[in-house]
Amino acid sequence: MLLQTEHVSKEFNGIYALRDINFRLDAGEIHGLVGENGAGKSTLIKLLTGVYRLREGRLLWNGQPVTISSPEDSRRLGIRVIHQDRTLIPTFNGVENCYLGLEYPTRLGRVDWAAMERRVRQTMRGLGIDLDLKKTAAELSPPQRTELEIVRAMMADCRLLILDEPTASLTDQEAQRLFRLLRGLQEKKTAILYVTHRLDEIFALTGRVTVFRNGQLVETLPTAGVTREELVAKMTDQTAAGSVSHREAFGPVLLEARNITSRDGRVKRGGLTLRGGEILGLFGLGGSGRTELLECIFGYRAVSGGSVLLNGREYARLTPERSIQNGMVLISEDRRGKAMIGNLSVRDNILLSSIDAFSRWGVLQRKAEDRAAAELIRSLRIKSAGPGQRMLELSGGNQQKAVFARALTTAPKVFLCDEPTQAVDVATRSDIHRLLRQKADEGAGVLYVSSDLQELLEVADNILVMSRGRTTVCWKNQGLTPRQVLSCCYEDQEKEERACAIST
């Protein structure tokens, strides 16, 4: 036994986020931790990493009581965490990021960069990782950034590695690469606490799984001894939701993108047609340009060529403001960085895009704002202490619901959704799927990007494939299999590589 918690509780202003948690983690074990947003998973992680101080219950490490009152205490024990929101510094290169929090070696009074790079490369070789250490974190792909975080964690004596939604922005292929790396760490007797809302990963990777619900530990059981439906029931008191029904008949064309090219070259020839009542899935491997295409259409990313038409009318100057005015919204995959202001209240976040509607003679009508926000909070079932609570204090799933609430205030006809269910729980994911289907049934069009191919097959009416910055084939989602979609992605990559080889 490596880690044990005994009767651990944590309360905030009289409300318990964790209550009487008795949990055990063994060395060399990959242990899953699941639960809805707000179930207490993040609170446990923060207790183990010294962000929160434990005042009720106790922690045992190798059978001995320990006190973790700071992140430094946690690091000394060998506990490392890779957060859902990556903690790398974008402008630092690989070596500099790996040495964050570590003492720089010196030689003759100067930083010994060569020694630092040797140590990082030695750690990478032991893990079977190959990265260009001269690149900055911003220049690395999502899976490469995850690998760099693991290298950084293993630079010291890591006994317990905690991963919080590590595959949130990874494709299936990239996730499998991460799984192989984690199994290698398991063989080295590193314990891994794997926190995710993607239940398929729990079954593929973990030996045991612990379920949290409403701040309490429901059960710990062998993963092989439980079904997905049973796991969902333990998390939510309900069975797993089925897929959203698909449509075959659609309304008029709402959005058309023709030969879109981004100024930075990430999108080379992007095109699509979205009709009223349609949920159009957009899928591609990492680096395919999915997010960039949505940002081009919305006006967030500079475009060097192509055109965008809304309701048959082209508008040349693409900006987020004009897109919103024309009935289009973007749900960004970077919730904290681009979709919310954490220190503002839930009410202010919800009403950001429609603040003019609540202003009279330059004065905000607070009562009207409160009524509108309260109605959206109620209808979307956003769990909060009230409209005045800070957005940062909500769970991830409730933050995402608030982001959707803001989008609804502008009465959009086109939804551009980039990983809209990333890092949310099963129930919230189902709520978002139902909301988007409802809006489609009311005549809106939904462009839906997800790295989770199975999710796209569940929710989308049609699926468009993107590869190397180009949109390619579009299928009706009737009997479509993951293998067909992935085969198309890989075939397009191979064709591109062959064309490059011939041209050079």
N, C-alpha and C positions, 0 to 999 in steps of 0.2 A: 504494500500500500504506500503510495507516494503522498497523496493529499486526502485529508478527511475534514469535513466540517461537522461540528456537533452543535445542534440547536441554534444555528446561526439565524439571526433576525436583523432587519434594518428598517428603521422607520423615519419618515420625514413629516414633521409637523403633525405627529399623531397618527399618520397613515402608514401602514406597513407595506413596503415594497417587497420585502422578503420576511417570511415567518417560519421559524423552526425548521430550518433546512439541515438535513442530515444526508451528506453526499460523500461518495468515495471515488477516488480516481487512482488507478494502479499505474506503475511504471510500464512503459511500452504499450500502453493501451490507447486506442483511438476511441474516444467516448463522445457520443452525440448529445447535444443539449438542444431541446426544442421547446417551443411554446409560443403563444401569440405575442404580439407586441404588447409590452407592458406586463408580461408575465413574471419578470424579475431576472431574466438572463443577464442583461447589462449590469444590473445592480450587483450580481454575484461576481461578474468579471471585475468590476471596479473595486470590490472588496479584496479580491485576490491580488490586484495590481496596486493597491495602496492609494487609489484615488479617494475612496471612502474609508473611514476608520471604523473597525468593528467594535461595537459596544455591547452586543448581546451574543452569547455563544462563544465558541472558540475554534481555532484552526489548528490542525496537526499536520506536521510535515515530517515524513518518515517516522511517524508514530510519536513525535515530540511536539508539545505545544509551541506555537510561534506567534509572534505579534507582527502584523504588517501594518505599519502606520504611515508609510510613505512609499512612493514608487521605487525608491532606492532599496528599501527593505525587500520588496518583491523581487527586484533584479538580483539581489545578493543570494536569494534562495534558488535562483535559476528559472524564474517565471518570466516568460516573454509573451507579448500579445501582438497580434496583427489585426488592426481594427478594420472595420468596413470602410471607414474614411482613412485612406492611406496617410501615414505620418512622414513620408519622405519629403525632403525639401526639393521642389521642382528644379531649381537652378544648380543644385549640387550634383556632381558626378557620382558614379557608383561607389568609389572608395570613400568619398566624403560622407555620403549617406550611411555607409556601413559603420563609420566611426562616430556617428551621432551618439553622444552620451558616453563615449569611451575616451580614454586619455591618449593623446597623440604621442607616438614615440619620437624621440629627438636624437640628433647626432650632431655633435659639435655646436650645440646651442640652437640648432635649426630643426624644423619638422622633417622627419625622415619619411618622405613620401614613398620612396622605394620600398621601405620595410612595411609600410601600411598596405601598399598594393600587393606585396608578397603574401601577407597574412590573409587578405581578402581572397586572393586567388587560391590559396591553400584550402580555405574554407569552402570555396565553390567546388573545387575538385572533389572534396570529401562528400559533397552533396550531389555531385553529378550535374552541376549547373554551369552553363556557359553564357556569360553576359559580357557585353562591351562596356568595360568600366569607365571608359572615357566619355560615354554618353551621359547627359544629365537625366534625372528621373523623368522630366517632362518629355524627353525624346524616346523613352521606353514604352513598349506596349503594355496594356493592363496585366497580362500574365508575367511579363518580365519584371514589372514593378512588384508584383507579389513575390516572385522569386528573390528579388533584391531584399525585400523585407525579411524573408526567411534566412537569407545569408546574414543579414544584420543581426537577427535574433540568435543565430548559431555562432556568432563571433565569440560569445561568452559561453559559459557552461549552462546551456539551456536544458533544464530538466522537464519543464512543462511549457508547451507551446499552445497558446489559446488563439484560435482563428475565429473571427466574427464575420460571417457572411463572406468568405474569401473568394467565392466564385460569382459574386453579384454581377460583375461586368465581363465575365469570361464566357466564351463559347463552349460547347460540349467538348470539343477537341482540346481546348486549353485547360478545361477542368480535369480531363483525364490525365494530362501532363502533371498537373498539381497533385492529383491523387497518387501517382507513382512516386513523386517526391516525398509525400507524407508517409507512404508505406516504407520508404527507405529510412526515414527518421524513426519510425516505429521499430524497425529492426535494430536500431542503435539504442533502444530502450528509452527514447524520448516519449513522454506522455503527451497526448494531443487531446485538447478539449475543442470539439468541433461544433460551432454554433451556426445554425442555418435554418432557413425556412424551406429549403429545397429538400423535400423528404426523400426523393430518389437518391440523393447524395448520402443521406443517413444510411439507407439500406445498402448502398454500394461500398461504403467506406468503414463504417463503425462496427464494433463488436457489441457494445452496450449503448443504450440510449436512455437519457433521463428526461422526463416530461415535467415542465413547470406550468402551473396555471394559477393566475391571480396571486402571485407571490409565494405559492406553496409548491413543494415537491410532490407531485402526484404519484410517480412510480419510476423506478429504474429497472429495466428489464433487458434481456438479450435481444438484440435487433432481429436476429433470425426467428425469434418467437412471436413476432407481432406483425400484423398487416398494416398497410397504409391507412386503411379505413379505421382500424382500431386505434392507431396512433393519433389520428385527427380527432377521434371521439374523446380520447383522454385529454387532448389539448383544449378542446372547445365545447365539450358536451354535445357534439353533433357529429354526424358522419360526413365524409368528404363530399363536397359539392361536385356535381357532374359538369360536363362541358357546356358552354353556352351554345344554344341552338344556332345553326347556320342558316343563312338566307341565300336564295338563288336569284330573286328578282330585286332590282334596285331602281332608284330614282335617277334624275338627271345628273350629269357630271357636275360636281362641285369644285373640284380641284384638278388642275392638270399642270404637270411639270414637264417641260420639253428640253432635252439635251442640256441639263444643268451642269455647269463646270464651275468649280470653286477656284478662287484666286490662288489658294495655297496648293492646288493640285490634288487634294484628297478626294474630290469628286470630279470624275472625268467625263462622264456622260450619264447623267441620272434623269430618268423619266418615269412618270407614272400617271395613272388616271384613277381618281377616287370619286365614287358616285354616292349619292344620298342613300342612306340605309345600309351602307357597306362598311364592314370592318376589314381593311386591307392589311394583312401582315407583311412586314418587311424583314427579311432574314438574310444574314450574311456572316461569314467568318470574321474573326478579329481583324481590324484594319480594312474592312470592305467598304467603309464610307457611309454606313447606315446613319449614324448620328449626324455626320457632316451634311448629308443630304437634307435631313429635316431642318438643320440650322440654316442651310441655304434657302430653302423654301420659306422659312419664317422670317428671314432677313437678319438673322443673328450672325451669319458668316458671309463674308464678301463673295460675290459671284462675278465671274469674268465672262460668262457666256450662258445662253439659254434663256428661257422665259417661264414665268409662272402665271397661270390664269385661274381666277376665282370666278365661278359662275359665268364662265365664258369670256370674261374680260381680263385683259392683260394689264398688269401694272408693273412699270419698269423699275421704279425705285423701291427696292425691297427693304423694309425696316420692321422691327418688331411692333412699333406703334401702329404703322399702317396695316400690318397683318391683323392685329387685334381689332382695329376699326373696321376691317373688312370681314370680320367674323371667323378668324382663325386663332387658335391658341396652341402653345407648345408646352407640353409637360416634359420638363428636362430630366435626363437621367441623373444629373448632379443636383439632387434635391437641396442639400445644404448650401452648395456654392452658387446655384443659379435660380432656384425656385422658391426660396424663402429667406426671410430676414429673422434670424433666430431670436434676437433681443426684442423684437416687436411683439405685440400681443397677437393672439390667434385672430381676433377681430380685425386688427390692422393688416395682417397678412392676407386675410380673405378679401378685404375690400381694396387692396392696393390698385387693382386694375380698373376699378369703377368708382374711385373716390370722387370724381366730378359729379356723379349722380347724387351725392349726399352733401353737396355744398350749395349754400344759398348766399349770394352776395359776398362770396369769399369766406364764409363761416361754415365750418363743418357742423352738420346736424347729428349730434352724438346719439340721440335717442333713436333716430331712424337707422343709424349705423348698427346700433346694438340689436335692434329688431331684425334687421336683414341678416346679420352674422349669426344670431341665435337660431334663426330659421334654418340656415344652411348647416349649422352644427347639429341641429336636431335631425334634419332629413338625411344627412350623410352619416349619422351616428358617430360623430367625432367625440371621443372620450376626453374631456377636459374639465378643469375646475371652473370654467366659465370663459366668456369671450375675452376677458382681460388677462388670462394666463399667458405667460411667454411661450412663444412657439417652441423654443429650445427644450422646454420642459415636457413636451408631449412625446409619446413613443413614436418610432419611425412610421408605423402604419397610420397613426392619427395625423402626423405631419403631412403624409401624402394625401390623406383625405382632405385636409385643409387646402393643399395645393389645388386639388380638383375643385374645391368649393370656390376658390378665387377664379378659376377658369370659367365656372358656370355663371359668375356674376356678369360676364360680358355677352351672354347668350350666343355662344359660338355655334357655327354650322360645320366647322372643320376642326377636328381634334388631331394634333400631331403628338403622339404618345411615345416617348423614348424610355423604354424599360419602366413602365408605369407601376409594376408590381415588384420592383427590385427591393429586396430586404424587407418585405412586409409579410405578415403572418397569413395563414391559410384563409381565415375568415375575411380579412381585409382584401386579400386577392380576389376572392369570390365577389365581394361587394363592388370592387372596381370593375370586374368583368360585367356584372349585372348593370352597373351604371352606364358603361359604354354601350352595351347592347340596347339599353333603354333609349339612349340618345340616338343611336342608329335607327331604332324603330320609329323615332319621332322625326326622322329625315336627315339627321346629321351624317357626316362621313368621318370615319376614324382610320387614321394611318397608325399602325401599331408595330413598334419595333421591340423585339425581345431576343435576348441571347438564349432563352429557354425555348428550344424548338417545339417541345411537347406542349408548352403553353400556347404557342402560336397555332398549333394544330387544333387545340381545344377551342380557341376563341375566334379565329379569323375565318371569314367567308372565302377569301382568296389569299394566296401567298405569292409575293414578289421576291425574287432572289436578287441579291446584289453581290458583286464580286469585283475586287480591285477598282473600286470607284465607279463601276458601271452597273446599272440595272439590267437584268437579263430576262429570264423566263418568268411568266406569271401563270400560276396554276389555280384552277378551281379546287377548293378544299373538299373534295369528295373522294374518300378512300385514299387520300394522300398519306404517304408514310414518311417518317424521318429519314429513312434510307434514301428515298427518291430526292428529297430536298438537299441532303448533304452531298449526295453523288453529284448533283448539278453544281454545287459550290466548288467541289474539288476538281471537277472537269474543267470549269471555267478558269480556275487557278492554273491548272496544267497547260491549258491552251495559251494563257498569257505568258507563262514561263517559256514555252516553246517559241512563241513569237519573239520574245525578247532575245532568246538564244540565237535565233536566225538573224535578227537585225544586227546583232553584235558580231 
